Amino acid sequence: MGRRRGGGGDDRLNAVTVTTSGLAVATGASGGDALTVAHTSSGKRRWQHTLATSASDEGAAIVPLPGGEVLVAGHTRGRVGVPAGGADVLTLRLDGRGRQLAAGQLGTARDDAVDPFAEPNLYAAATASGQVAIAGLTYGAPEGGEALGNGDVFLTTSPG
């Protein structure tokens, strides 16, 4: 078994990627906070970033960007930007040293990016145009629209 990390609460990693600078970067949650951690190819921890609001936060997907940066997509029930209600989509852009460059929050009045068990239901991938596509589950209605069923999918982009 490789290296073990964790805190006193529940810990989970949901996604991993390798950056353009060769770091293995994983994201998830530790003790209710969004956790992103980077390791070298030899297993040495290079950096760790924690985003903590007054409610639960979790990283669910991670996309490598140019220059060793990463974009983390996840969910929050707290306030990072302008909360929409329930669980919202969270985006974090981190530089090659784990420093937060930007954070965003978007969603509907109901739960987004989580399933009925509050587990992440969110995916992200880089697009050819340099943005990051984010898809997941929503129980709400988009602005100016209506919910089509009991749980629908959404697709949005975030600047890469």
C-alpha positions as a Markdown table, in Angstrom:
| # | Residue | x | y | z |
|---|---|---|---|---|
| 1 | Met | 0.0 | 0.0 | 0.0 |
| 2 | Gly | 1.2 | 3.5 | -0.8 |
| 3 | Arg | 1.3 | 6.5 | 1.5 |
| 4 | Arg | -1.6 | 7.1 | 3.7 |
| 5 | Arg | -2.9 | 10.6 | 4.6 |
| 6 | Gly | -6.0 | 11.8 | 6.4 |
| 7 | Gly | -7.5 | 13.6 | 9.3 |
| 8 | Gly | -9.8 | 12.8 | 12.2 |
| 9 | Gly | -13.0 | 12.8 | 10.1 |
| 10 | Asp | -14.1 | 11.0 | 7.0 |
| 11 | Asp | -11.5 | 11.3 | 4.2 |
| 12 | Arg | -12.0 | 10.5 | 0.5 |
| 13 | Leu | -10.3 | 11.2 | -2.8 |
| 14 | Asn | -12.6 | 11.2 | -5.8 |
| 15 | Ala | -10.3 | 12.1 | -8.7 |
| 16 | Val | -6.6 | 12.2 | -9.7 |
| 17 | Thr | -4.7 | 13.7 | -12.6 |
| 18 | Val | -1.1 | 14.3 | -13.6 |
| 19 | Thr | -0.1 | 17.9 | -14.3 |
| 20 | Thr | 2.0 | 19.2 | -17.1 |
| 21 | Ser | 4.8 | 19.5 | -14.6 |
| 22 | Gly | 4.5 | 15.8 | -13.6 |
| 23 | Leu | 2.8 | 16.1 | -10.2 |
| 24 | Ala | 0.1 | 13.6 | -9.3 |
| 25 | Val | -2.8 | 15.7 | -8.0 |
| 26 | Ala | -5.9 | 14.3 | -6.3 |
| 27 | Thr | -9.0 | 15.9 | -4.9 |
| 28 | Gly | -11.8 | 15.0 | -2.5 |
| 29 | Ala | -12.7 | 15.8 | 1.0 |
| 30 | Ser | -11.3 | 15.6 | 4.5 |
| 31 | Gly | -13.4 | 16.3 | 7.6 |
| 32 | Gly | -16.1 | 18.1 | 5.4 |
| 33 | Asp | -13.6 | 20.4 | 3.6 |
| 34 | Ala | -12.5 | 20.2 | 0.0 |
| 35 | Leu | -9.0 | 18.8 | -0.1 |
| 36 | Thr | -6.5 | 18.8 | -3.0 |
| 37 | Val | -3.1 | 17.4 | -2.6 |
| 38 | Ala | -0.1 | 17.0 | -5.0 |
| 39 | His | 2.7 | 14.4 | -4.9 |
| 40 | Thr | 5.9 | 13.9 | -6.9 |
| 41 | Ser | 6.5 | 10.7 | -8.8 |
| 42 | Ser | 8.5 | 9.4 | -5.8 |
| 43 | Gly | 5.5 | 9.9 | -3.5 |
| 44 | Lys | 6.7 | 13.1 | -1.7 |
| 45 | Arg | 3.9 | 15.5 | -0.9 |
| 46 | Arg | 4.6 | 18.8 | -2.8 |
| 47 | Trp | 1.6 | 20.8 | -1.6 |
| 48 | Gln | -1.9 | 20.6 | -0.1 |
| 49 | His | -4.8 | 23.0 | -0.5 |
| 50 | Thr | -7.9 | 23.0 | 1.7 |
| 51 | Leu | -11.1 | 25.0 | 1.0 |
| 52 | Ala | -13.3 | 25.2 | 4.1 |
| 53 | Thr | -16.6 | 27.0 | 4.3 |
| 54 | Ser | -19.2 | 26.9 | 7.1 |
| 55 | Ala | -20.8 | 23.8 | 5.4 |
| 56 | Ser | -19.6 | 20.7 | 3.5 |
| 57 | Asp | -17.2 | 21.1 | 0.6 |
| 58 | Glu | -15.8 | 18.4 | -1.7 |
| 59 | Gly | -13.6 | 18.1 | -4.8 |
| 60 | Ala | -15.0 | 15.7 | -7.3 |
| 61 | Ala | -13.1 | 16.2 | -10.6 |
| 62 | Ile | -9.7 | 17.6 | -11.5 |
| 63 | Val | -8.4 | 18.8 | -14.9 |
| 64 | Pro | -4.7 | 19.7 | -15.6 |
| 65 | Leu | -4.1 | 23.1 | -17.2 |
| 66 | Pro | -1.0 | 24.6 | -18.8 |
| 67 | Gly | 1.8 | 25.6 | -16.6 |
| 68 | Gly | 1.2 | 23.0 | -13.9 |
| 69 | Glu | -2.1 | 24.6 | -12.9 |
| 70 | Val | -5.3 | 22.5 | -12.2 |
| 71 | Leu | -9.0 | 23.2 | -12.1 |
| 72 | Val | -10.9 | 21.4 | -9.4 |
| 73 | Ala | -14.7 | 21.0 | -9.8 |
| 74 | Gly | -16.8 | 19.8 | -6.8 |
| 75 | His | -19.7 | 20.9 | -4.7 |
| 76 | Thr | -20.3 | 23.1 | -1.7 |
| 77 | Arg | -23.2 | 23.8 | 0.6 |
| 78 | Gly | -21.3 | 26.8 | 1.9 |
| 79 | Arg | -20.5 | 30.2 | 0.5 |
| 80 | Val | -17.6 | 30.6 | -2.0 |
| 81 | Gly | -19.2 | 33.1 | -4.3 |
| 82 | Val | -22.9 | 33.7 | -4.6 |
| 83 | Pro | -24.7 | 30.6 | -3.3 |
| 84 | Ala | -27.8 | 29.5 | -5.3 |
| 85 | Gly | -29.2 | 27.1 | -2.8 |
| 86 | Gly | -28.8 | 23.5 | -1.7 |
| 87 | Ala | -25.5 | 22.0 | -2.9 |
| 88 | Asp | -23.9 | 24.1 | -5.6 |
| 89 | Val | -21.1 | 23.5 | -8.1 |
| 90 | Leu | -17.7 | 24.7 | -6.8 |
| 91 | Thr | -14.7 | 25.5 | -9.1 |
| 92 | Leu | -11.2 | 26.2 | -7.9 |
| 93 | Arg | -8.2 | 27.1 | -10.0 |
| 94 | Leu | -4.9 | 26.3 | -8.3 |
| 95 | Asp | -1.4 | 27.2 | -9.5 |
| 96 | Gly | 1.5 | 24.7 | -9.7 |
| 97 | Arg | 2.3 | 25.3 | -6.0 |
| 98 | Gly | -1.3 | 24.8 | -4.8 |
| 99 | Arg | -2.1 | 28.5 | -4.3 |
| 100 | Gln | -5.7 | 29.4 | -5.1 |
| 101 | Leu | -6.0 | 31.7 | -8.1 |
| 102 | Ala | -9.7 | 31.7 | -8.4 |
| 103 | Ala | -12.9 | 30.2 | -6.9 |
| 104 | Gly | -16.4 | 30.1 | -8.2 |
| 105 | Gln | -19.9 | 28.9 | -7.3 |
| 106 | Leu | -22.9 | 28.2 | -9.5 |
| 107 | Gly | -26.1 | 26.3 | -9.3 |
| 108 | Thr | -29.9 | 26.3 | -9.0 |
| 109 | Ala | -32.2 | 26.7 | -6.0 |
| 110 | Arg | -32.0 | 22.9 | -5.4 |
| 111 | Asp | -29.1 | 20.4 | -5.2 |
| 112 | Asp | -26.5 | 20.4 | -8.0 |
| 113 | Ala | -23.5 | 18.1 | -8.5 |
| 114 | Val | -24.6 | 15.6 | -5.8 |
| 115 | Asp | -26.8 | 12.6 | -5.8 |
| 116 | Pro | -29.6 | 11.8 | -3.2 |
| 117 | Phe | -26.9 | 10.4 | -0.9 |
| 118 | Ala | -24.9 | 13.6 | -1.0 |
| 119 | Glu | -22.2 | 11.8 | -3.0 |
| 120 | Pro | -20.5 | 13.7 | -5.8 |
| 121 | Asn | -22.1 | 13.4 | -9.3 |
| 122 | Leu | -19.9 | 15.7 | -11.3 |
| 123 | Tyr | -17.4 | 15.3 | -14.1 |
| 124 | Ala | -14.9 | 17.6 | -15.9 |
| 125 | Ala | -12.7 | 17.6 | -18.9 |
| 126 | Ala | -10.6 | 20.0 | -20.9 |
| 127 | Thr | -12.0 | 21.2 | -24.2 |
| 128 | Ala | -10.2 | 21.9 | -27.4 |
| 129 | Ser | -10.8 | 25.7 | -27.0 |
| 130 | Gly | -9.0 | 25.7 | -23.6 |
| 131 | Gln | -12.0 | 25.8 | -21.4 |
| 132 | Val | -13.1 | 23.1 | -18.9 |
| 133 | Ala | -16.5 | 21.3 | -19.5 |
| 134 | Ile | -18.3 | 20.4 | -16.3 |
| 135 | Ala | -21.3 | 18.0 | -16.4 |
| 136 | Gly | -23.3 | 16.5 | -13.6 |
| 137 | Leu | -26.7 | 16.0 | -11.9 |
| 138 | Thr | -29.1 | 18.7 | -11.0 |
| 139 | Tyr | -32.4 | 18.7 | -9.2 |
| 140 | Gly | -33.2 | 22.3 | -10.0 |
| 141 | Ala | -34.2 | 24.3 | -13.0 |
| 142 | Pro | -31.8 | 26.5 | -15.0 |
| 143 | Glu | -32.4 | 30.2 | -14.9 |
| 144 | Gly | -35.3 | 31.0 | -17.3 |
| 145 | Gly | -36.1 | 27.3 | -17.7 |
| 146 | Glu | -37.8 | 24.4 | -15.9 |
| 147 | Ala | -36.7 | 21.1 | -14.4 |
| 148 | Leu | -37.6 | 18.3 | -16.9 |
| 149 | Gly | -37.7 | 15.4 | -14.4 |
| 150 | Asn | -36.6 | 14.2 | -11.0 |
| 151 | Gly | -33.0 | 14.8 | -11.6 |
| 152 | Asp | -31.6 | 16.1 | -14.8 |
| 153 | Val | -28.1 | 16.6 | -16.2 |
| 154 | Phe | -26.3 | 19.8 | -16.9 |
| 155 | Leu | -23.3 | 20.9 | -19.0 |
| 156 | Thr | -21.5 | 24.1 | -18.4 |
| 157 | Thr | -18.0 | 25.5 | -19.0 |
| 158 | Ser | -15.4 | 27.2 | -16.8 |
| 159 | Pro | -12.5 | 29.2 | -18.2 |
| 160 | Gly | -9.4 | 27.0 | -18.3 |
